[in-house]
Amino acid sequence: MSKEVQIKCTGAETRDYRTLKTLKTGLKESTKEDLKKLKNAILKYGFSFPEFIWSHEGSEYTIDADRRNEALASLESDGYVIPPVPVCHIHARDEAEAKEKILMCESRFGRLTIDGVLDFSQGLDIDWSDFEFTDFEMPDLQLAFDSRDVDPSETAEAIRIRESLAEKFLLPPFSVLDTRTALWQERKQKWSEVFESYKGRGQEGERGLLFKSLSGGDPSYYKQKTAAEKKIGRQITTEEFERKYYKPSDSIIAKTGTSIFDPVLCEVLYKWFCPMGGTVIDCFAGGSVRGIVAGFCGLSYHGVDLSGTQVEENRSQEAGVTSRPDGYIPPVWYQGDSIEIAQILDGKRADMMLSCPPYADLEVYSNDPRDISNMKYEDFLKVYRAIIKNTTELLVDNSFAVFIVGEVRDKNGFYYGFTKDTIEAFQDAGLLFYNELILVNMAGTLAVRAGGPFMKSRKVGKQHQNVFAFVKGSPQEAAKKIGSVEKSPVILIEEA
């Protein structure tokens, strides 16, 4: 039994598509992948729009459907029966006017916007893999959908209460921290105007490897690859693309390969878990974010990092910060091995511990044998536990320790259990596991990276990190010391 393309529209007349000529070969680039998507759309939705045709000297030309007719020809070669297609006549004096009308047909007096597509498609269950838009990239549309993920069950009163909590505590004190929200992104933009934290990372062999492939860290990667394939008219392998066509974007992660600590997260954690005027210690200091944000929040910050290059760069960045609020306290960084943090800080006591450790070997920062990111996981864990124990001993009683961590896979794709091991390390050091928060990250290129691994092994794309808060002593007494959450120093600078 033969298969037949369904006609889902009507026109003034019908025509055998094979009798229609084209006036615009080459006006639009089209790859094999584009043709495949168009064929799939015709099979799914049917032939849904009449063709515009122009009659001239005994021949008929399609004005708007040369690619659709190409798809019909391909479907016919696949064994499908193509019925006569509906057509509508377009009048033109000559070929020049006909071509002008083609350009008018192809021209858009306006453009599609992501917000417009979101609003238009609200409530529709759409498989977006069927579509391809030229006004924006599809991963950007998916990211926008993620950012609009609002609970439809929320009442106006619930929204008012949540906004009131955000006004009082910077963000609602919920167990999910969503970096995709407009509030979060606006605050992050304000912080980005104060300083840059990526410098010092990715230099002189100290390039972090948060993303094992270029596509993971560069938002422009797939846009470039698609453009290269359209230009040469065929699909290319990742190896060929990176060797011949790829150019790193201006993305900080694409340049350095290292993860950058989120200043909004840092600000919120300081305001929630450290007393005003308190002292913070950081045993895995990394970039300058946690130190400079602490200074803005009126906290004394002492961070230890193994990399002398990183420490010097942090100091240089801090020296260049000019918009300092009243009460700003310059952070202090120390070069050294954090297993000796008590000696490095000369017994200094702290009111809060905040850090983001190396995620096992997910990021490799240096070739230093003391660098735990270079170690096998078993050896990493021994040193990691010792550093946590030695650092927590510097905390005063009734204080919080906050670590930002995430699960890491071994070379076979299985999780080490890094989050579990972190909890146990703090518990063995005498602290109590008190809060678990989920930090939801921007999807970025995850939307286009996740499909392959999931189909191959059901490995899901990771879009979150874990924020663990531990308490040394009584959480109630610790909360009394912290008191109310003060207004953001970045907002104060803007208002001034």
Beta strands, then each sheet from edge to edge (+ up, - down):
strand 1: 3-4
strand 2: 13-15
strand 3: 21-22
strand 4: 51-56
strand 5: 59-62
strand 6: 80-81
strand 7: 85-89
strand 8: 176-178
strand 9: 279-282
strand 10: 300-305
strand 11: 332-335
strand 12: 350-355
strand 13: 395-405
strand 14: 432-440
strand 15: 464-472
sheet 1: 1+ 6+
sheet 2: 2+ 7- 4- 5+ 3+
sheet 3: 8+ 14+ 15- 13+ 12+ 9+ 10+ 11+
end
